[in-house]
Amino acid sequence: MAHIKKATSLGDWFEQRLAVKKVWNVLAGEYWIPKNISFLWAMGVILLTLFILLLVSGLMLMCYYKPDALLAFDSVNKTIMQEVEYGWLWRNIHAVAASVTFLIIYIHTLTGIYYRSYKNGREMIWLSGILLMVLYSAEAFSGYMLPWGQMSYWAAQVITQLFGGIPFIGDAVVEWIRGDYAVSDPTLTRFFMLHVCLLPLLIIVAIVLHFYTLRVPHVNNLTGEEIDFDLEGEKYLQGDTKGSKVIPFWPGFLAKDFYYVAIFMVFFFYLVGFNYNFAMDPINFDPANSLKTPAHIYPEWYFLWEYEILRGFFFDVGPLKAADIGLIGFAFSLVSLAFIPWLDRNNVVAPAHESKGFFIWFWVLVVNMILLSIFGKLPVDGTVLGISNTYIGFVLTMIYMLEILVVLPAVTIAERKRR
C-alpha cells in the first residue's frame, strides 16, 4: 500500500498516485538512444506523425462520407470536394498521407535491412514492424475502396477474388468477405467498418508493441557497435554528456526528430497543395460500374511490386493452376521480409557497405523491387524491347524469391566463414 502524504502541488498529487515521473523516465527521460545515428532514424517518428494526420483527416472525412453504394461516390467527389468548406484539403491530406506513409515505411524497412537492425535480440522489433506494414497494407486497401470509383470497385473485385484460390473453402471465403456473391453494397459497408474501426485499433496496438519491443535491445546505430546502455546512461546522468555514447529519448533524441519532422512537413504540405494528383488515380473519378471493366486494372504504386508477383506466373505446375501459384507468390511477398533475421546466417551486426556480398545483395533487392513496381503498372499483354511483359514479370518474380530464399543465406554463410 502506497504511503500517501499531503500533496504539495497538483503534480505531486498525481505523482503519489500514478508514479508519473517513474513512468516518464522508463519511457523517455532515461530511455537511451545512441548518438551515432543519422536522419534515417527519424522515420519512425515521421510515420507516427503521418498516422496522426491520417486519423484526424479521416475523422473529418467520416463526418460527410456515406458508406452506401448509391451515395459513396457523390459524398466524396461532390459533397466533400465541392460543398464542404476545406473538404478538399482534408481529402488531399488523407490521400497524400496514405501514399507518403508507404514511402516512409519502405525507407524505414530498407534502412533496417541495410544496417542489419534485426539481429542479436532485435528480432521482435523487426517482426512487429513487419506486422505494422501488413496492417497498413490492409488499411490502405480497405480505404482505397471507399470512394467507390471504377478502380476502387475493380481492385476490390480482383483482390477479394484472390481468396477463391484457398482449397475447399475459397468460394465460401470470397462470399463471406464480400457479404454477397459479387462486390456490392454489403462489401462497401464491411470495408468501411474495417477501415475506420477494426484496422486502426489493430494498428494502434501494433505501434505500442513496436515501441515496447525497443525497450530491451534498444535501437541499432550507424556502425552496429554493441553499446552498454546502462553504463553509458549512468555516465550521462553523472554529467559526462559529451563522453557518453547515448542521449535520452527526451529531450535529446526527440528534439532532433522534431527538426526532421518539420522539414518533412514542408515537403508534405507542398504535395498536399500542389501535387496531390499522384495519390489519386484518374480512373477512380468515374463512378463504379460493374458492367464496364477498365482496360487495365492496377493497384496504388505501393502495392505494384506485390501485384506483379501475383500475376508473375502464367503456367500451371501439376495440379496447381497459374492463379494459385500467383496467390502463393503474393502471400510470400507479404510476409517474406519477416524471415530475414533467420535467413541472414551471419550474426555480426554491421552496415551493408562493410560486406561486399551483402551490399550487392541489398541493392539487387532494391532495384528488383523497383522494376517489379514499374512492370506492375504496365499491361500484362504489352512488350518492352520486344520481350513480353509476362516473361519479364516472371523473371523478376523469380529473382525476388531467389534473392530472399537462396542468395541471402548463401551470401551471409560465406561472409561468416570469411571472418
Backbone torsions as a table, in degrees:
resi	resn	phi	psi	omega
1	MET	NA	129.1	-178.4
2	ALA	-70.8	143.6	178.2
3	HIS	-90.7	107.3	-176.2
4	ILE	-93.3	126.1	177.8
5	LYS	-109.2	171.5	177.2
6	LYS	-65.4	125.7	-175.2
7	ALA	-70.7	139.6	178.8
8	THR	-91.3	-13.6	179.0
9	SER	-161.3	171.8	177.7
10	LEU	-63.0	-40.0	178.6
11	GLY	-62.5	-41.2	179.3
12	ASP	-64.9	-36.6	178.1
13	TRP	-59.7	-46.3	178.2
14	PHE	-68.5	-38.0	-177.4
15	GLU	-60.7	-41.8	-178.6
16	GLN	-67.1	-27.7	-176.2
17	ARG	-98.4	-29.9	-174.6
18	LEU	-119.1	-4.2	-177.7
19	ALA	50.0	50.6	-173.8
20	VAL	-60.1	-42.1	-177.9
21	LYS	-64.0	-41.1	-179.5
22	LYS	-63.3	-45.3	179.1
23	VAL	-62.8	-42.4	-179.5
24	TRP	-61.7	-42.7	179.6
25	ASN	-64.6	-38.5	179.0
26	VAL	-65.3	-41.4	-174.8
27	LEU	-81.4	-36.0	-171.0
28	ALA	-143.1	-49.5	-170.8
29	GLY	-61.6	-36.3	178.9
30	GLU	-127.4	31.5	170.7
31	TYR	-98.0	120.9	-165.8
32	TRP	-98.3	138.4	179.1
33	ILE	-120.5	138.1	178.2
34	PRO	-62.7	146.2	174.5
35	LYS	-73.5	-27.1	-172.1
36	ASN	-82.8	66.5	178.9
37	ILE	-135.8	173.1	-179.0
38	SER	-126.6	-172.8	-179.8
39	PHE	-62.1	-20.6	-179.8
40	LEU	-64.4	-20.4	178.7
41	TRP	-80.4	-1.9	178.9
42	ALA	-90.4	-3.9	-174.9
43	MET	-61.9	-33.5	-180.0
44	GLY	-62.5	-45.5	-179.8
45	VAL	-68.9	-35.8	176.1
46	ILE	-63.7	-40.4	177.6
47	LEU	-63.3	-39.9	178.5
48	LEU	-64.7	-39.6	177.7
49	THR	-62.5	-43.0	179.2
50	LEU	-64.7	-37.3	178.7
51	PHE	-63.2	-41.1	178.0
52	ILE	-63.6	-41.9	177.5
53	LEU	-61.5	-41.6	178.6
54	LEU	-63.8	-40.3	-178.5
55	LEU	-65.4	-47.7	-177.3
56	VAL	-67.5	-47.8	-179.5
57	SER	-65.9	-34.3	177.7
58	GLY	-64.5	-40.2	177.6
59	LEU	-63.4	-40.3	178.6
60	MET	-64.0	-41.8	-179.6
61	LEU	-68.1	-34.4	179.9
62	MET	-61.3	-25.9	-179.1
63	CYS	-62.7	-24.7	-174.0
64	TYR	-122.6	-12.2	-177.2
65	TYR	-75.0	143.0	178.5
66	LYS	-114.9	110.4	179.4
67	PRO	-79.3	61.1	-178.1
68	ASP	-135.8	132.7	-175.2
69	ALA	-59.1	-26.4	-179.2
70	LEU	-85.9	-18.8	-173.1
71	LEU	-117.1	-19.5	-170.6
72	ALA	-58.4	-48.5	-175.8
73	PHE	-60.0	-47.8	-179.0
74	ASP	-68.7	-33.6	-179.5
75	SER	-64.6	-29.6	178.7
76	VAL	-84.2	-53.0	-169.8
77	ASN	-84.4	-18.9	177.0
78	LYS	-111.5	-57.8	-176.4
79	THR	-61.4	-57.6	-175.3
80	ILE	-69.9	-46.1	-172.9
81	MET	-77.7	-26.7	-173.0
82	GLN	-119.6	-29.4	-172.4
83	GLU	-103.1	-38.5	-178.9
84	VAL	-76.2	132.7	179.6
85	GLU	-63.4	124.0	-177.9
86	TYR	62.2	17.9	176.4
87	GLY	-61.6	-37.9	177.9
88	TRP	-59.5	-36.0	-178.3
89	LEU	-67.0	-44.5	179.7
90	TRP	-64.2	-38.1	179.4
91	ARG	-68.4	-42.2	178.2
92	ASN	-61.8	-42.1	178.3
93	ILE	-60.3	-44.3	-177.5
94	HIS	-65.2	-46.2	-177.0
95	ALA	-67.4	-45.4	-179.1
96	VAL	-67.1	-40.3	179.9
97	ALA	-62.7	-39.3	179.6
98	ALA	-62.9	-42.7	-178.0
99	SER	-70.7	-45.7	-177.1
100	VAL	-68.2	-30.1	177.7
101	THR	-54.7	-42.1	-179.1
102	PHE	-71.1	-33.2	174.7
103	LEU	-59.0	-45.9	-179.2
104	ILE	-69.2	-37.6	178.1
105	ILE	-60.0	-44.0	180.0
106	TYR	-65.7	-41.6	177.5
107	ILE	-62.1	-44.6	-179.3
108	HIS	-60.8	-44.9	-178.1
109	THR	-68.1	-44.9	-179.2
110	LEU	-67.6	-31.7	174.3
111	THR	-62.3	-43.4	178.6
112	GLY	-60.8	-38.6	178.9
113	ILE	-70.4	-45.4	-176.2
114	TYR	-58.6	-42.7	-177.5
115	TYR	-94.2	4.9	179.7
116	ARG	52.8	49.3	-177.6
117	SER	-85.7	32.7	-179.3
118	TYR	-124.1	7.3	-174.2
119	LYS	-105.4	166.6	171.3
120	ASN	52.9	60.1	176.2
121	GLY	91.9	-5.6	-179.1
122	ARG	-98.8	15.1	-177.6
123	GLU	-62.5	-38.2	-178.7
124	MET	-69.6	-31.6	174.8
125	ILE	-60.9	-45.3	-177.6
126	TRP	-64.9	-47.5	-177.2
127	LEU	-63.9	-41.4	179.2
128	SER	-67.0	-31.3	175.8
129	GLY	-67.5	-42.4	177.7
130	ILE	-65.3	-38.6	176.4
131	LEU	-58.8	-42.3	177.9
132	LEU	-61.8	-40.4	-179.6
133	MET	-64.0	-41.2	179.1
134	VAL	-65.2	-43.1	-180.0
135	LEU	-65.5	-40.3	176.8
136	TYR	-62.0	-37.5	178.7
137	SER	-62.9	-45.2	178.6
138	ALA	-63.0	-40.1	180.0
139	GLU	-64.9	-42.6	-179.4
140	ALA	-65.9	-42.6	-178.8
141	PHE	-65.8	-44.3	180.0
142	SER	-63.2	-34.7	178.5
143	GLY	-72.1	-32.1	-179.0
144	TYR	-63.6	-25.6	-177.1
145	MET	-79.7	-25.2	-169.3
146	LEU	-62.3	-34.5	178.6
147	PRO	-64.4	-15.3	176.2
148	TRP	56.5	41.5	172.8
149	GLY	-92.1	-176.9	-177.3
150	GLN	-60.5	-47.4	-177.6
151	MET	-70.3	-34.1	176.3
152	SER	-58.6	-49.4	-175.4
153	TYR	-63.0	-48.9	-174.0
154	TRP	-76.6	-27.3	173.2
155	ALA	-66.2	-41.1	177.3
156	ALA	-63.7	-38.3	178.7
157	GLN	-60.0	-47.1	-177.1
158	VAL	-68.1	-48.4	-174.5
159	ILE	-67.8	-44.4	-179.5
160	THR	-66.0	-31.7	179.4
161	GLN	-66.6	-23.4	179.3
162	LEU	-56.6	-36.1	-176.9
163	PHE	-68.5	-13.0	175.8
164	GLY	-66.2	-16.0	179.6
165	GLY	-79.5	-7.1	178.3
166	ILE	-68.9	127.5	-176.8
167	PRO	-56.9	139.7	172.9
168	PHE	70.2	-47.6	-172.5
169	ILE	-108.9	7.4	-173.2
170	GLY	-55.8	-49.7	-177.0
171	ASP	-63.3	-39.4	179.9
172	ALA	-66.2	-37.8	179.4
173	VAL	-65.5	-43.1	179.7
174	VAL	-60.0	-45.2	-179.3
175	GLU	-64.7	-37.6	-179.7
176	TRP	-67.1	-42.1	-179.6
177	ILE	-65.6	-42.9	-177.6
178	ARG	-75.7	-26.5	-174.7
179	GLY	75.0	10.7	-177.1
180	ASP	-166.6	176.8	177.5
181	TYR	-74.8	-25.1	179.3
182	ALA	-131.8	165.4	175.4
183	VAL	-64.4	122.6	-174.6
184	SER	-157.7	-160.0	-176.0
185	ASP	-56.8	-45.6	177.9
186	PRO	-60.4	-33.7	178.3
187	THR	-63.7	-44.7	179.5
188	LEU	-60.5	-43.3	179.9
189	THR	-61.8	-42.1	-179.1
190	ARG	-66.3	-42.4	179.6
191	PHE	-68.5	-32.6	175.9
192	PHE	-63.4	-44.9	178.9
193	MET	-61.6	-43.4	178.6
194	LEU	-61.1	-43.8	-173.2
195	HIS	-70.4	-38.1	-173.1
196	VAL	-100.6	-10.9	-175.0
197	CYS	-126.4	-72.2	-170.1
198	LEU	-64.4	-51.5	-175.4
199	LEU	-66.5	-41.7	175.4
200	PRO	-58.8	-38.2	178.1
201	LEU	-63.8	-43.8	179.0
202	LEU	-64.1	-38.1	178.9
203	ILE	-64.8	-41.5	178.3
204	ILE	-61.4	-44.0	178.2
205	VAL	-61.6	-42.5	-179.1
206	ALA	-67.0	-35.3	177.3
207	ILE	-63.8	-44.7	178.5
208	VAL	-60.7	-44.2	179.1
209	LEU	-61.8	-42.1	-178.5
210	HIS	-61.7	-43.4	178.6
211	PHE	-68.4	-37.4	-179.3
212	TYR	-64.6	-38.2	-178.3
213	THR	-65.8	-17.2	177.7
214	LEU	-76.6	-15.8	-170.4
215	ARG	-60.3	-49.4	-172.3
216	VAL	-82.6	-56.0	-175.8
217	PRO	-79.4	-13.7	-176.9
218	HIS	62.2	169.9	-176.5
219	VAL	-80.6	157.6	177.8
220	ASN	-77.0	179.0	178.0
221	ASN	-137.3	-178.9	-172.2
222	LEU	-63.0	-30.2	-176.6
223	THR	-107.0	-3.8	-177.8
224	GLY	74.9	16.9	-178.3
225	GLU	-64.0	134.8	175.5
226	GLU	-80.0	116.2	-175.5
227	ILE	-109.1	136.8	172.0
228	ASP	-83.3	94.1	-172.9
229	PHE	-64.6	-34.2	179.3
230	ASP	-65.8	-45.0	-178.8
231	LEU	-65.8	-46.7	-178.2
232	GLU	-68.1	-34.3	176.9
233	GLY	-65.5	-38.7	178.1
234	GLU	-63.5	-41.4	177.7
235	LYS	-60.5	-41.2	-179.6
236	TYR	-64.2	-44.2	-178.6
237	LEU	-66.2	-29.0	179.4
238	GLN	-81.5	1.7	174.5
239	GLY	105.3	-6.6	-179.8
240	ASP	-86.9	62.7	-175.0
241	THR	-69.0	-28.9	-180.0
242	LYS	-76.5	-39.2	-177.4
243	GLY	-78.9	-24.5	-178.8
244	SER	-69.3	146.0	179.9
245	LYS	-88.8	3.5	-176.6
246	VAL	-130.1	163.5	172.1
247	ILE	-132.5	155.3	178.0
248	PRO	-71.7	153.0	178.3
249	PHE	-56.8	-41.0	173.9
250	TRP	-126.0	131.1	4.7
251	PRO	-94.1	-11.4	-170.3
252	GLY	-56.3	-56.3	-174.3
253	PHE	-72.9	-47.1	-176.8
254	LEU	-65.7	-31.1	178.0
255	ALA	-60.9	-41.3	176.9
256	LYS	-67.0	-40.4	179.7
257	ASP	-62.4	-40.4	179.7
258	PHE	-61.7	-35.5	178.0
259	TYR	-62.7	-46.1	179.3
260	TYR	-68.0	-36.7	178.0
261	VAL	-62.9	-40.3	-180.0
262	ALA	-62.5	-44.2	177.7
263	ILE	-62.9	-42.8	-179.5
264	PHE	-62.8	-37.7	-178.0
265	MET	-64.4	-31.2	175.5
266	VAL	-61.9	-48.4	177.8
267	PHE	-61.9	-42.9	-177.4
268	PHE	-62.2	-48.9	-176.6
269	PHE	-75.4	-19.7	169.5
270	TYR	-64.4	-44.8	177.2
271	LEU	-62.7	-43.9	-178.6
272	VAL	-60.5	-40.9	-174.7
273	GLY	-84.5	-32.6	-168.9
274	PHE	-126.2	-19.9	-176.8
275	ASN	-136.8	43.1	-176.5
276	TYR	-76.0	-16.1	-174.1
277	ASN	-63.2	-24.9	-178.6
278	PHE	-63.8	-21.7	-178.0
279	ALA	-93.8	3.4	-178.4
280	MET	-133.3	119.9	-179.5
281	ASP	-73.7	129.0	-178.0
282	PRO	-59.9	-30.9	179.3
283	ILE	-64.5	-25.0	-178.2
284	ASN	-77.9	-0.6	175.0
285	PHE	-90.6	5.1	168.7
286	ASP	-100.6	137.2	-179.1
287	PRO	-63.7	151.6	-179.3
288	ALA	-58.0	135.2	179.9
289	ASN	-139.6	109.3	-176.4
290	SER	-70.6	-11.6	-178.8
291	LEU	-99.7	-0.4	-175.9
292	LYS	-130.4	98.5	-179.0
293	THR	-79.6	129.8	176.0
294	PRO	-59.9	149.8	-178.5
295	ALA	-59.4	-33.1	-177.9
296	HIS	-145.7	118.1	-178.6
297	ILE	-99.2	130.3	178.8
298	TYR	-151.2	154.8	-179.6
299	PRO	-87.1	-175.1	174.0
300	GLU	-63.5	160.8	-171.6
301	TRP	-57.0	-33.4	-174.6
302	TYR	-75.0	-11.9	175.7
303	PHE	-103.1	-1.5	-170.4
304	LEU	-62.5	-38.7	-177.2
305	TRP	-67.3	-36.1	177.1
306	GLU	-72.4	-35.7	178.8
307	TYR	-64.3	-39.3	178.7
308	GLU	-65.7	-35.9	175.6
309	ILE	-66.4	-38.7	178.5
310	LEU	-57.5	-42.2	-177.6
311	ARG	-100.8	14.0	-176.1
312	GLY	-73.7	-17.2	-178.5
313	PHE	-105.3	127.5	-174.8
314	PHE	-122.6	13.3	-177.6
315	PHE	-138.2	153.9	177.3
316	ASP	-83.4	150.3	174.2
317	VAL	-126.1	104.9	-177.4
318	GLY	59.0	-129.4	-178.9
319	PRO	-77.4	-11.4	-177.3
320	LEU	-83.5	125.2	176.6
321	LYS	-77.8	157.8	-179.9
322	ALA	-56.0	-40.1	-179.4
323	ALA	-63.9	-37.2	179.9
324	ASP	-68.5	-40.2	178.2
325	ILE	-64.2	-40.9	177.2
326	GLY	-60.7	-39.6	179.1
327	LEU	-64.2	-41.4	178.0
328	ILE	-63.6	-42.4	178.3
329	GLY	-62.5	-40.0	178.8
330	PHE	-63.6	-44.9	178.8
331	ALA	-61.9	-39.2	179.1
332	PHE	-63.1	-42.8	-178.4
333	SER	-63.1	-31.4	-179.2
334	LEU	-67.9	-37.0	-172.8
335	VAL	-112.9	-2.5	-171.9
336	SER	-58.2	-38.9	-176.5
337	LEU	-67.1	-20.0	-179.8
338	ALA	-64.8	-25.2	-175.3
339	PHE	-88.7	-3.8	-175.0
340	ILE	-56.4	-40.4	179.4
341	PRO	-56.5	-28.9	-177.3
342	TRP	-97.5	-23.0	176.7
343	LEU	-80.5	-24.6	172.1
344	ASP	-77.1	106.8	-171.1
345	ARG	-89.7	6.0	177.9
346	ASN	-105.0	128.6	-176.4
347	ASN	-82.7	-6.3	-178.1
348	VAL	-74.5	131.6	175.5
349	VAL	-96.1	109.1	-178.5
350	ALA	-153.8	150.7	179.2
351	PRO	-64.6	157.1	-173.8
352	ALA	-60.9	-33.5	-175.8
353	HIS	-69.3	-6.2	176.0
354	GLU	-91.0	-2.4	177.3
355	SER	-135.6	114.2	-174.4
356	LYS	-58.9	-45.5	-177.9
357	GLY	-63.0	-47.0	-179.2
358	PHE	-66.9	-35.4	179.5
359	PHE	-62.6	-46.4	178.9
360	ILE	-65.3	-43.4	178.8
361	TRP	-56.9	-44.8	-177.1
362	PHE	-60.7	-48.3	-175.3
363	TRP	-73.5	-30.3	172.9
364	VAL	-63.3	-41.2	177.9
365	LEU	-60.3	-46.6	-178.5
366	VAL	-63.1	-48.7	-178.7
367	VAL	-62.7	-40.0	-180.0
368	ASN	-63.6	-41.2	178.9
369	MET	-65.4	-35.8	177.5
370	ILE	-66.2	-44.5	179.5
371	LEU	-64.7	-39.4	175.8
372	LEU	-59.4	-40.4	-180.0
373	SER	-66.1	-41.6	-179.8
374	ILE	-63.1	-47.4	-178.1
375	PHE	-74.0	-22.2	175.6
376	GLY	-65.7	-23.7	179.7
377	LYS	-86.7	-18.9	-176.7
378	LEU	-85.7	150.7	176.7
379	PRO	-61.2	139.6	-175.5
380	VAL	-66.9	-24.5	-178.6
381	ASP	-94.0	10.3	179.0
382	GLY	-87.1	179.5	177.6
383	THR	-133.7	154.5	173.5
384	VAL	-131.5	120.9	-176.4
385	LEU	55.3	36.2	177.8
386	GLY	79.5	0.6	-180.0
387	ILE	-105.1	133.8	-179.0
388	SER	-61.6	137.5	176.9
389	ASN	-59.9	-28.9	179.3
390	THR	-61.5	-46.5	-179.1
391	TYR	-68.3	-39.7	179.5
392	ILE	-63.9	-42.5	178.5
393	GLY	-61.3	-39.8	179.0
394	PHE	-63.7	-45.6	-179.5
395	VAL	-62.6	-44.4	179.6
396	LEU	-63.5	-37.8	178.3
397	THR	-64.0	-44.2	-179.9
398	MET	-65.4	-38.6	177.6
399	ILE	-60.3	-43.5	-179.8
400	TYR	-60.5	-47.7	-177.1
401	MET	-65.3	-42.0	178.6
402	LEU	-66.2	-37.9	178.0
403	GLU	-57.2	-45.3	-176.1
404	ILE	-76.2	-47.8	-169.2
405	LEU	-87.4	-28.7	-173.3
406	VAL	-115.9	-53.4	-172.0
407	VAL	-67.4	-43.4	-178.4
408	LEU	-59.5	-51.7	177.0
409	PRO	-59.8	-40.7	-177.4
410	ALA	-64.1	-46.0	-178.6
411	VAL	-63.7	-43.5	-175.5
412	THR	-75.5	-29.6	174.5
413	ILE	-67.2	-44.0	178.2
414	ALA	-62.3	-39.1	178.9
415	GLU	-63.1	-42.2	-179.1
416	ARG	-65.5	-38.8	-178.3
417	LYS	-69.0	-28.7	-179.5
418	ARG	-74.0	-22.7	-176.0
419	ARG	-80.1	NA	NA
